[in-house]
Amino acid sequence: MVSEKKSSSAKAISLTDLADYQQNSIVSRTIVDKKTGTITFFAFDEGQALSEHTAPFDALVYLLDGEAEIIISGKPFRLKQGEMIIMPANEPHALKAAKKFKMILIMIRS
């Protein structure tokens, strides 16, 4: 008897290659979207920003490339490639591309 192997959706990818920068734009790509949380890739062109807002869950930002200014509850943080920060739930935060940057946003809903 011959058994068939189930094909797997698992594959190795380079996170920085998920999307290219687009002039005067913010590109986003959902990697995981589950009831328990999300993982989203973003590419911000220089000068692009997300205005101040809140989220009901903690969110981890990890910079893959470039440089970002992240303001949390009025306090600015300058992140560079390889650095991360946690944006606490229900605290106002905003993001701006000091230089173009790519990031992963991880939000766990619990």
Residue pairs with C-beta under 8 A, 6 or more apart in sequence:
15 41
15 64
15 102
15 104
16 64
16 65
16 102
18 29
18 31
18 41
18 43
19 27
19 29
19 41
19 43
20 27
20 43
21 27
21 43
21 44
21 45
21 100
21 102
22 43
22 45
23 45
24 45
24 47
24 48
25 45
25 48
26 42
26 43
26 44
26 45
26 48
26 50
27 42
27 43
28 40
28 41
28 42
28 43
29 40
29 41
29 42
30 38
30 39
30 40
30 41
31 39
31 40
31 41
31 104
32 38
32 39
35 109
36 108
36 109
36 110
37 57
37 106
37 107
37 108
37 109
37 110
38 105
38 106
38 107
38 109
39 104
39 105
39 106
39 107
40 104
40 105
40 107
41 102
41 103
41 104
41 105
42 102
42 103
42 104
42 105
43 100
43 101
43 102
44 66
44 68
44 95
44 97
44 100
44 101
44 102
44 103
45 97
45 100
46 97
46 98
46 99
46 100
47 96
47 97
48 96
48 97
49 94
49 95
49 96
49 97
50 94
50 95
50 96
51 94
52 71
52 92
52 93
52 94
53 92
53 93
53 94
54 90
54 91
54 92
54 93
55 87
55 89
55 90
55 93
55 107
56 89
56 90
56 109
57 89
57 107
57 108
57 109
57 110
58 86
58 87
58 88
58 89
58 107
58 108
59 86
59 87
59 105
59 106
59 107
60 84
60 85
60 86
60 87
60 105
60 106
60 107
61 68
61 70
61 79
61 84
61 85
61 86
61 87
61 95
61 103
61 104
61 105
62 83
62 84
62 103
62 104
62 106
63 79
63 80
63 81
63 82
63 83
63 84
63 101
63 102
63 103
64 81
64 101
64 102
64 103
64 104
65 81
65 100
65 101
65 102
66 80
66 81
66 97
66 99
66 100
66 101
66 102
67 78
67 79
67 80
67 81
67 97
67 98
67 99
67 101
68 78
68 79
68 95
68 96
68 97
68 98
68 101
68 103
69 76
69 77
69 78
69 79
69 95
69 96
69 97
69 98
70 76
70 77
70 79
70 85
70 87
70 93
70 94
70 95
70 96
71 77
71 93
71 94
71 95
71 96
72 85
72 87
72 88
72 91
72 92
72 93
73 91
73 92
73 93
74 92
77 85
78 98
79 85
81 101
87 93
